[in-house]
Amino acid sequence: MTMSAPTTARVDDLLAALWSAKGTDLLLTVGMAPQIRVHGHLYPVVGEPVLRESDTHELLSELLNAEQMRAFAVGREYDFSFSWRDEARIRGNAFLQRGMTTVALRLIPRVIPTMDELG
């Protein structure tokens, strides 16, 4: 389901870290600091603490509205997307991993880089 951009500074800051690193994915998993995927490798977001169950659930609730959160609670998985700034679309998937809320966000730049830019 498509929605508007997140309004929280924390989600925006995490996406900005992903954008700055030229990464593709942001992973929010209990027991780990938020992770960004850059060139196929995962790295923790600098300065971010290890996430607790309440953290991942709270971050997801900042991305989804009440109806979407209910659908996630029933289906135990939820796909969504939103625009981020004027830079990218974000595709998201929330799911339960070992019974705990996990969120994967994929950044899709509005301007697709050329092959030369990708190296």
Backbone as CSV, one residue per row, in Angstrom:
resi,resn,N_x,N_y,N_z,CA_x,CA_y,CA_z,C_x,C_y,C_z
1,MET,0.838,-1.173,0.000,0.000,0.000,0.000,0.886,1.240,0.000
2,THR,0.566,2.214,-0.846,1.333,3.452,-0.936,0.834,4.430,0.109
3,MET,1.747,5.178,0.673,1.396,6.145,1.694,2.326,7.348,1.614
4,SER,2.071,8.330,2.448,2.921,9.513,2.470,4.205,9.218,3.235
5,ALA,5.125,10.149,3.149,6.434,9.981,3.784,6.301,9.931,5.298
6,PRO,7.229,9.229,5.966,7.209,9.218,7.426,7.447,10.620,7.963
7,THR,6.875,10.890,9.102,6.989,12.229,9.662,7.929,12.299,10.856
8,THR,8.565,11.194,11.185,9.409,11.193,12.365,10.858,11.480,12.003
9,ALA,11.509,12.162,12.883,12.915,12.485,12.666,13.782,11.229,12.690
10,ARG,13.436,10.249,13.527,14.283,9.049,13.637,14.281,8.252,12.336
11,VAL,13.106,7.995,11.785,13.038,7.266,10.522,13.729,8.071,9.428
12,ASP,13.490,9.363,9.392,14.120,10.208,8.380,15.646,10.181,8.519
13,ASP,16.144,10.240,9.736,17.597,10.188,9.964,18.193,8.861,9.500
14,LEU,17.487,7.760,9.758,17.983,6.450,9.325,17.996,6.354,7.806
15,LEU,16.960,6.876,7.160,16.930,6.867,5.693,18.000,7.801,5.126
16,ALA,18.260,8.917,5.799,19.313,9.827,5.351,20.687,9.148,5.441
17,ALA,20.902,8.350,6.484,22.167,7.607,6.610,22.293,6.608,5.462
18,LEU,21.202,5.950,5.123,21.198,5.006,4.009,21.512,5.725,2.703
19,TRP,20.871,6.851,2.476,21.070,7.655,1.256,22.528,8.124,1.158
20,SER,23.055,8.659,2.256,24.430,9.175,2.262,25.451,8.093,1.961
21,ALA,25.183,6.882,2.426,26.106,5.769,2.207,25.925,5.135,0.828
22,LYS,24.955,5.661,0.056,24.626,5.079,-1.257,24.231,3.614,-1.114
23,GLY,23.481,3.344,-0.029,23.021,1.993,0.247,21.702,1.683,-0.428
24,THR,21.291,0.433,-0.305,20.056,-0.021,-0.933,18.976,-0.399,0.063
25,ASP,19.370,-0.852,1.253,18.395,-1.367,2.208,18.697,-0.877,3.614
26,LEU,17.616,-0.701,4.377,17.697,-0.405,5.804,16.976,-1.540,6.511
27,LEU,17.651,-2.205,7.440,17.084,-3.344,8.150,16.984,-3.031,9.633
28,LEU,15.788,-3.215,10.171,15.518,-2.950,11.582,15.161,-4.274,12.243
29,THR,16.120,-4.839,12.965,15.999,-6.171,13.550,16.298,-6.111,15.036
30,VAL,15.472,-6.748,15.839,15.684,-6.799,17.280,17.040,-7.445,17.573
31,GLY,17.773,-6.839,18.503,19.062,-7.385,18.909,20.243,-6.854,18.119
32,MET,19.967,-5.976,17.148,21.031,-5.384,16.338,20.767,-3.888,16.203
33,ALA,21.818,-3.115,15.996,21.627,-1.713,15.632,21.019,-1.689,14.227
34,PRO,20.327,-0.622,13.836,19.838,-0.542,12.458,20.993,-0.787,11.491
35,GLN,20.732,-1.588,10.463,21.754,-1.980,9.500,21.435,-1.395,8.129
36,ILE,22.487,-0.975,7.409,22.311,-0.547,6.023,23.122,-1.481,5.125
37,ARG,22.545,-1.775,3.968,23.244,-2.623,2.995,23.887,-1.719,1.961
38,VAL,25.215,-1.824,1.832,25.979,-1.048,0.864,26.849,-2.036,0.090
39,HIS,26.674,-2.058,-1.231,27.427,-2.974,-2.091,27.356,-4.416,-1.587
40,GLY,26.173,-4.808,-1.116,25.953,-6.188,-0.706,26.383,-6.537,0.708
41,HIS,26.971,-5.590,1.439,27.438,-5.850,2.803,26.617,-5.031,3.789
42,LEU,26.364,-5.597,4.959,25.606,-4.908,6.001,26.542,-4.194,6.967
43,TYR,26.161,-2.969,7.318,26.917,-2.151,8.264,25.944,-1.520,9.252
44,PRO,26.312,-1.430,10.524,25.439,-0.743,11.473,25.446,0.759,11.200
45,VAL,24.309,1.399,11.447,24.240,2.855,11.329,25.003,3.442,12.515
46,VAL,25.990,4.265,12.222,26.863,4.839,13.246,26.029,5.617,14.269
47,GLY,26.305,5.348,15.533,25.657,6.072,16.617,24.294,5.541,17.020
48,GLU,23.819,4.511,16.361,22.499,3.961,16.682,22.640,2.796,17.660
49,PRO,21.772,2.745,18.673,21.842,1.648,19.648,21.216,0.364,19.105
50,VAL,21.494,-0.728,19.801,20.861,-2.010,19.496,19.353,-1.850,19.715
51,LEU,18.574,-2.384,18.771,17.122,-2.249,18.832,16.501,-3.314,19.736
52,ARG,15.528,-2.880,20.514,14.717,-3.792,21.316,13.412,-4.039,20.558
53,GLU,12.639,-5.010,20.996,11.336,-5.294,20.381,10.476,-4.036,20.355
54,SER,10.463,-3.306,21.444,9.643,-2.092,21.496,10.127,-1.049,20.485
55,ASP,11.425,-1.009,20.213,11.968,-0.052,19.233,11.481,-0.360,17.821
56,THR,11.597,-1.631,17.410,11.204,-1.973,16.042,9.703,-1.790,15.866
57,HIS,8.933,-2.147,16.880,7.480,-1.975,16.800,7.122,-0.488,16.726
58,GLU,7.811,0.332,17.511,7.559,1.777,17.497,7.944,2.393,16.151
59,LEU,9.085,1.990,15.605,9.493,2.506,14.298,8.483,2.103,13.228
60,LEU,7.984,0.882,13.283,6.969,0.460,12.320,5.698,1.263,12.493
61,SER,5.304,1.531,13.723,4.074,2.295,13.954,4.212,3.740,13.474
62,GLU,5.437,4.209,13.322,5.660,5.539,12.749,5.514,5.515,11.231
63,LEU,5.667,4.340,10.630,5.560,4.205,9.178,4.159,3.827,8.714
64,LEU,3.398,3.152,9.569,2.070,2.673,9.193,0.992,3.387,10.001
65,ASN,-0.186,3.514,9.400,-1.309,4.075,10.146,-1.980,2.961,10.956
66,ALA,-2.992,3.302,11.736,-3.628,2.336,12.640,-4.229,1.155,11.879
67,GLU,-4.873,1.404,10.759,-5.471,0.325,9.969,-4.400,-0.629,9.440
68,GLN,-3.296,-0.064,8.971,-2.196,-0.884,8.462,-1.554,-1.688,9.588
69,MET,-1.438,-1.097,10.761,-0.878,-1.823,11.913,-1.782,-2.993,12.289
70,ARG,-3.107,-2.804,12.200,-4.032,-3.901,12.475,-3.848,-5.027,11.449
71,ALA,-3.686,-4.650,10.178,-3.472,-5.656,9.127,-2.176,-6.425,9.379
72,PHE,-1.141,-5.735,9.841,0.120,-6.397,10.180,-0.089,-7.361,11.356
73,ALA,-0.827,-6.929,12.363,-1.060,-7.772,13.539,-1.811,-9.050,13.161
74,VAL,-2.745,-8.940,12.231,-3.525,-10.109,11.807,-2.713,-10.994,10.859
75,GLY,-2.106,-10.390,9.843,-1.404,-11.161,8.822,0.022,-11.521,9.158
76,ARG,0.582,-10.845,10.162,1.967,-11.070,10.610,3.005,-10.709,9.551
77,GLU,2.548,-10.004,8.533,3.423,-9.474,7.482,2.662,-8.355,6.797
78,TYR,3.398,-7.326,6.326,2.727,-6.227,5.645,3.713,-5.558,4.688
79,ASP,3.280,-5.393,3.435,4.063,-4.679,2.427,3.502,-3.283,2.259
80,PHE,4.394,-2.293,2.087,3.956,-0.911,1.948,5.020,-0.135,1.182
81,SER,4.686,1.089,0.802,5.667,1.957,0.141,5.316,3.408,0.435
82,PHE,6.311,4.279,0.277,6.091,5.707,0.465,7.192,6.486,-0.233
83,SER,6.940,7.766,-0.435,7.949,8.659,-0.997,8.800,9.198,0.132
84,TRP,10.087,9.344,-0.138,10.995,9.922,0.852,11.641,11.162,0.244
85,ARG,11.371,12.287,0.914,11.836,13.580,0.411,11.477,13.645,-1.071
86,ASP,12.288,14.243,-1.898,12.069,14.191,-3.346,13.118,13.301,-3.985
87,GLU,13.756,12.475,-3.173,14.895,11.684,-3.614,14.550,10.264,-4.053
88,ALA,13.580,9.634,-3.372,13.401,8.202,-3.596,12.005,7.732,-3.208
89,ARG,11.706,6.532,-3.657,10.569,5.756,-3.173,11.162,4.726,-2.227
90,ILE,10.405,4.383,-1.232,10.824,3.360,-0.282,9.791,2.241,-0.330
91,ARG,10.273,1.020,-0.560,9.414,-0.162,-0.456,9.708,-0.811,0.879
92,GLY,8.657,-1.115,1.613,8.851,-1.696,2.934,8.163,-3.028,3.091
93,ASN,8.742,-3.846,3.957,8.144,-5.115,4.341,8.347,-5.267,5.837
94,ALA,7.238,-5.430,6.547,7.293,-5.716,7.979,6.881,-7.165,8.171
95,PHE,7.571,-7.870,9.038,7.272,-9.280,9.264,7.759,-9.667,10.654
96,LEU,7.341,-10.843,11.084,7.802,-11.360,12.365,8.970,-12.300,12.127
97,GLN,10.030,-12.071,12.878,11.206,-12.933,12.841,11.440,-13.401,14.269
98,ARG,11.375,-14.697,14.498,11.453,-15.261,15.851,10.412,-14.614,16.768
99,GLY,9.250,-14.310,16.167,8.143,-13.741,16.931,8.264,-12.254,17.229
100,MET,9.270,-11.581,16.660,9.483,-10.156,16.928,9.399,-9.343,15.640
101,THR,8.921,-8.118,15.766,8.756,-7.228,14.622,10.094,-6.911,13.979
102,THR,10.148,-7.101,12.666,11.324,-6.786,11.859,10.852,-5.981,10.659
103,VAL,11.653,-4.999,10.242,11.279,-4.144,9.119,12.454,-4.069,8.143
104,ALA,12.140,-4.264,6.867,13.130,-4.114,5.799,12.627,-3.028,4.857
105,LEU,13.468,-2.032,4.617,13.122,-0.927,3.714,14.112,-0.907,2.554
106,ARG,13.611,-0.850,1.334,14.441,-0.794,0.120,14.308,0.598,-0.481
107,LEU,15.425,1.264,-0.694,15.468,2.604,-1.275,15.560,2.498,-2.792
108,ILE,14.657,3.162,-3.480,14.645,3.176,-4.940,14.770,4.638,-5.385
109,PRO,15.970,5.055,-5.813,16.177,6.462,-6.194,15.240,6.871,-7.333
110,ARG,14.789,8.115,-7.279,13.938,8.630,-8.361,14.717,8.720,-9.673
111,VAL,16.009,9.061,-9.574,16.870,9.130,-10.743,17.712,7.866,-10.745
112,ILE,17.533,7.050,-11.768,18.280,5.806,-11.864,19.689,6.112,-12.391
113,PRO,20.738,5.674,-11.656,22.107,5.954,-12.114,22.433,5.220,-13.418
114,THR,23.308,5.829,-14.191,23.762,5.190,-15.433,24.768,4.087,-15.084
115,MET,25.100,3.273,-16.064,26.098,2.230,-15.850,27.439,2.833,-15.482
116,ASP,27.818,3.963,-16.123,29.089,4.623,-15.784,29.080,5.113,-14.343
117,GLU,27.944,5.666,-13.888,27.849,6.143,-12.516,27.936,4.996,-11.512
118,LEU,27.434,3.838,-11.904,27.502,2.669,-11.027,28.887,2.041,-10.995
119,GLY,29.697,2.344,-12.022,31.058,1.803,-12.063,31.045,0.367,-12.562
